[in-house]
Amino acid sequence: MWNFQKLTALLVSAMALCGSGAATAFDETDLLKLQALNGCAECDLSGANLSGANLSSADLSEAHLSSADLGGADLSGADLFLAKLSGADLENANLSSANLRSAKLGGTNLSGANLSYADLWS
Protein backbone atom coordinates (compact mmCIF):
# COMPACT_ATOMS: atom_id res chain seq x y z
CA MET A 1 0.00 0.00 0.00
CA TRP A 2 1.33 3.42 -0.96
CA ASN A 3 1.76 5.97 1.77
CA PHE A 4 1.98 9.72 1.23
CA GLN A 5 5.76 9.87 1.78
CA LYS A 6 6.51 7.17 -0.81
CA LEU A 7 4.16 8.76 -3.33
CA THR A 8 5.71 12.20 -2.79
CA ALA A 9 9.24 10.79 -3.19
CA LEU A 10 8.20 9.00 -6.40
CA LEU A 11 6.65 12.16 -7.84
CA VAL A 12 9.71 14.27 -6.98
CA SER A 13 12.00 11.69 -8.60
CA ALA A 14 9.85 11.51 -11.72
CA MET A 15 9.80 15.28 -12.08
CA ALA A 16 13.58 15.45 -11.70
CA LEU A 17 14.02 12.85 -14.45
CA CYS A 18 11.72 14.83 -16.73
CA GLY A 19 13.65 18.04 -16.10
CA SER A 20 10.70 19.81 -14.50
CA GLY A 21 11.82 19.61 -10.85
CA ALA A 22 12.80 23.29 -10.71
CA ALA A 23 9.18 24.43 -11.02
CA THR A 24 8.10 22.56 -7.89
CA ALA A 25 10.88 22.95 -5.38
CA PHE A 26 9.21 22.33 -2.05
CA ASP A 27 11.33 21.06 0.80
CA GLU A 28 10.46 17.45 1.68
CA THR A 29 11.47 18.06 5.32
CA ASP A 30 9.06 20.98 5.51
CA LEU A 31 6.25 18.83 4.09
CA LEU A 32 6.89 16.18 6.76
CA LYS A 33 6.96 18.88 9.45
CA LEU A 34 3.58 20.18 8.22
CA GLN A 35 2.10 16.69 8.37
CA ALA A 36 3.46 15.96 11.84
CA LEU A 37 2.75 19.30 13.51
CA ASN A 38 -0.15 20.75 11.46
CA GLY A 39 1.97 23.80 10.84
CA CYS A 40 5.18 24.95 9.30
CA ALA A 41 5.86 28.67 9.64
CA GLU A 42 8.40 30.04 7.14
CA CYS A 43 8.53 26.69 5.32
CA ASP A 44 9.03 26.13 1.59
CA LEU A 45 5.99 24.27 0.30
CA SER A 46 5.99 25.90 -3.13
CA GLY A 47 4.49 23.58 -5.72
CA ALA A 48 3.42 20.98 -3.14
CA ASN A 49 0.23 18.99 -3.71
CA LEU A 50 -1.89 19.65 -0.63
CA SER A 51 -5.27 19.30 -2.33
CA GLY A 52 -7.99 18.22 0.09
CA ALA A 53 -5.62 18.45 3.08
CA ASN A 54 -6.97 19.19 6.55
CA LEU A 55 -4.93 22.22 7.59
CA SER A 56 -7.51 23.69 9.92
CA SER A 57 -5.83 26.10 12.38
CA ALA A 58 -2.41 25.36 10.84
CA ASP A 59 0.41 27.86 11.33
CA LEU A 60 1.60 28.68 7.81
CA SER A 61 2.71 32.21 8.56
CA GLU A 62 5.37 33.42 6.12
CA ALA A 63 5.28 30.05 4.33
CA HIS A 64 6.17 29.82 0.65
CA LEU A 65 3.14 28.24 -1.01
CA SER A 66 3.57 29.65 -4.51
CA SER A 67 2.03 27.37 -7.16
CA ALA A 68 0.91 24.90 -4.46
CA ASP A 69 -2.26 22.88 -5.04
CA LEU A 70 -4.55 23.58 -2.09
CA GLY A 71 -7.77 22.90 -3.97
CA GLY A 72 -10.51 21.75 -1.60
CA ALA A 73 -8.19 22.04 1.41
CA ASP A 74 -9.57 22.96 4.83
CA LEU A 75 -7.63 26.04 5.94
CA SER A 76 -10.32 27.31 8.31
CA GLY A 77 -8.73 29.35 11.09
CA ALA A 78 -5.26 28.87 9.56
CA ASP A 79 -2.58 31.53 10.06
CA LEU A 80 -1.36 32.57 6.59
CA PHE A 81 0.08 35.92 7.69
CA LEU A 82 2.62 37.07 5.07
CA ALA A 83 2.31 33.74 3.24
CA LYS A 84 3.40 33.70 -0.39
CA LEU A 85 0.46 32.19 -2.28
CA SER A 86 1.15 33.62 -5.75
CA GLY A 87 -0.15 31.24 -8.41
CA ALA A 88 -1.52 28.79 -5.83
CA ASP A 89 -4.74 26.86 -6.48
CA LEU A 90 -7.20 27.43 -3.64
CA GLU A 91 -10.29 26.49 -5.64
CA ASN A 92 -13.09 25.38 -3.30
CA ALA A 93 -10.78 25.70 -0.28
CA ASN A 94 -12.25 26.57 3.11
CA LEU A 95 -10.50 29.73 4.31
CA SER A 96 -13.18 30.80 6.77
CA SER A 97 -11.70 32.75 9.68
CA ALA A 98 -8.21 32.37 8.20
CA ASN A 99 -5.60 35.07 8.78
CA LEU A 100 -4.51 36.19 5.31
CA ARG A 101 -3.10 39.53 6.48
CA SER A 102 -0.46 40.79 4.05
CA ALA A 103 -0.47 37.46 2.17
CA LYS A 104 0.73 37.58 -1.44
CA LEU A 105 -2.26 36.48 -3.50
CA GLY A 106 -1.33 37.56 -7.06
CA GLY A 107 -2.52 35.00 -9.60
CA THR A 108 -4.11 32.82 -6.91
CA ASN A 109 -7.19 30.82 -7.92
CA LEU A 110 -9.81 31.52 -5.25
CA SER A 111 -12.76 30.30 -7.32
CA GLY A 112 -15.41 28.85 -5.01
CA ALA A 113 -13.25 29.42 -1.91
CA ASN A 114 -15.01 30.14 1.38
CA LEU A 115 -13.55 33.42 2.65
CA SER A 116 -16.21 34.15 5.27
CA TYR A 117 -14.71 35.99 8.26
CA ALA A 118 -11.22 35.72 6.74
CA ASP A 119 -8.85 38.58 7.59
CA LEU A 120 -7.69 40.00 4.25
CA TRP A 121 -6.27 43.25 5.57
CA SER A 122 -2.91 44.20 4.09
N, C-alpha and C positions, 0 to 999 in steps of 0.2 A: 504494500500500500504506500502510495506517495505521500510524504508529508510536505508541508509548506517550505521547509528549508531545502529539501532535495530538489523540489520543483524550481525554487528560486535560483539555486546553484546551476541547474540545468539550463534555465533560460539565460542566465548571465553568460555561461560558456557558449551557448549557441549564438548569442549576439556578438560575442567577441570573435568567433570564427567567421561570422558574416561581415565583420568590419563595421558593425553599427553600435558597438559598445559605448562609444564616446557620447552618444545622444542620451543614454540612460545610465548615468554614473552614480547611482546611489551607493551608499556605504553599507555593505552587508552587516557589519557590526551594529550600525545604527538601526537597521531594520529589526535585528534580533532584540536590541534594547527596547524598541517600541513595542514589540510583541510581549516581552517579559514584564515591562513596567507600565504599559499603557501611557507612554509619554517618552519624548525624546527631544528636549529643548535644544536648539541650535544644531540639530542633526542634519545630515545630507540624505534626504529621501527623494531627491529629484529623479523623476522617471520611474519611481517604484509603482508597482501594481498593488494598490490598496483598495480596489473596488469592493464594495460591500462590507468593508471592515467595520468592526465595532470599536470606535475611537471616542466614545462618549466620555466627556470630561478629561480627555487626554491633554497633556502639556506638550504642545508643539510650537511654543513661542520661539520665534526667530529661526524656525526650521526651514530648510530649503526643500520645497515641494514642487518646484517648477516642473511642468510636464508630467506630474504624477497622475495616475488614474485613481481618483477617489469617488468615482461614480457610484451612487447608491450607498455610500459610507455613512455611518452614524457618527457625526461630529458634534452632537448636541452638547452644549456646555463646554466644548473644547476651548483651550487657550491657544489662539493662532496669532497672538500679538506679534507684529513685525514679521510674520511668516511670508516667505516668498512663494506665491502660488501662481506666478505668471505661466500661462499656457496649461494649467492643470485642468483636469476634467472633474468637475464637481456636479455633474448632471444628476438630478434626483437625490442629491446628498441632503442629509438632515443637519443643518447648521443652526438650529434653533438655540437661542441663548449663547451662541458661541462668541468669543472675543476675537473679532477680526480687526481690532484697532491697528491702524497703520500697516495693515497687510498689503502686499503687492498683488493686485488682482488683474493686471493687464492681460488680456487675452484668455482669461479664465472662463470656462464654460459653466455657467450657473443655471442653465436651463432646468426648470422644474425643482430647483433647490429650495428647501424650506429655510428661509432667513428670518422667521418670526423671532422677535426679541434679540436678534443678533446685534452686537455692537460694531457698527461700521464706521465709527468716527476715525478721522485720520489726523 
